[in-house]
Amino acid sequence: MKIETLPLPPATTARRHWKKGAALLLVLLSGAGWYAMKARATAATDAKAVKDGAAVAVYELSKADVALIKRRELRLDLPLAGALAPSEMATVKSKVSGVVLEMRLQEGTSVAAGQVIARLDAADQRARVAQMQAACDEAQARLSLATKNRANSQALLAQNYISQSSHDTSQNSVELAQASLAAARAQLDMARIALADTVIKAPLAGVISKRHVQAGEKLAPDMPVATIVSLRQLNLEAQVPASEVPRVKIGQEVRFKVDGFQQRDFIGQVARISPTTEAGSRSMVVYISVDNRDASLRGGMFAKGAITTEKSAPAPLVPLAAVRQVKGASVVYTISAGKVALQPVTLGLRNDDDGIAEVKTGLQDGATVIVARLDAVKPGQQVRIGAAPTVAPAAAAATATSASKG
């Protein structure tokens, strides 16, 4: 007997398909819920990481944004400029007439005090000396004769052989002879001086700046022979506005530079101050003494520098750009251990031209201050100088997570 399997009714088949679909849908919904919960947890973790990273962010500052505090003097200077002039200069002139026999020194030659510059023909002066010597000898002989006559008259007067008036005459002869001898000796001294003046010597040590005569020329009295300039001491003559003169005091230090010596600073001192202003200007001339023992400077050179009118003792100096006013007090932002701190300071002497000020209290040598105006940098902020910005580990993890999601 053959048994055949009959097909299931349509309703039974539909019921089985529905059960399978419901199970699959339940699995899909469960997986979607699990993924949603995981995404929320991941987002919360990322948000917290980003928040933590922002709290510890390190700002980068360039080297131009900060300054290192150094301990040194602060000077208040008054600018000036002027020309250098020798403090001693002499034009040597001939005292006697005569022909120049010798004149060997040229311009630029150094001479010592008392060194021979020129020699004149001294024949006339030697003859004059001989003449005056003869006159002196003659006066001496007359004095000797008058003295003997006075002695004889004195003896005769004692024996009453002559009158008192005769004796007075002999006494007068002695006095006249003495006067003649003195005059002759004076004339002899003058002749000897004239003879010595035929040898012309330098009155001071220096350098020949100009030679006025040549060998063979005839000189008359008071004619110039040579000009000598002493370079051991120079004067810097500079004009200062009359309004600034009260700041200038004798003895103040002056630092200046000269064309051709750009790498060298020269030092002088205020020696004199003119009592009146210069004609056509409202300036006064200040004379500055400059020691020039090495003879590196020359007269007529142009100098430019400044008078130090006030100077502080060595102290920490802070740029004025770093100083801020908070509630009427002066403060600066310092950097210590990578963090910004607000530091009150007490300022002393200020130099507005150079933009620095003396710090009485509040800063030490070697401190670092912020000079730039950075609104985002506040006290307590972490900073780094001259390096790439630092990212905190939490922030770095958050960034990596975001990148992997993207």
Secondary structure, DSSP 8 states (H G I E B T S, - for coil): ---------HHHHHHHHHHHHHHHHHHHHHHHHHHHHHHHHHHHHHHHHHHHHHHT--EEE-GGGEEE-EEE--EEEEEEEEEEEEEEEEEEE-SS-EEEEE----TT-EE-TT-EEEEE--HHHHHHHHHHHHHHHHHHHHHHHHHHHHHHHHHHHHTTSS-HHHHHHHHHHHHHHHHHHHHHHHHHHHHHHHHHTTEEE-SSSEEEEEE---TT-EE-TT-EEEEEEEEEEEEEEEEEEGGGGGG--TT-EEEEEETT-TT--EEEEEEEEEEEE-TTSSEEEEEEEEE-TT----TT-EEEEEEEEEE--SEEEEEGGG-EEETTEEEEEEEETTEEEEEE-EEEEEETTTTEEEEEES--TT-EEE-S--TT--TT-BEEESS-----HHHHHHHHHHHHH-
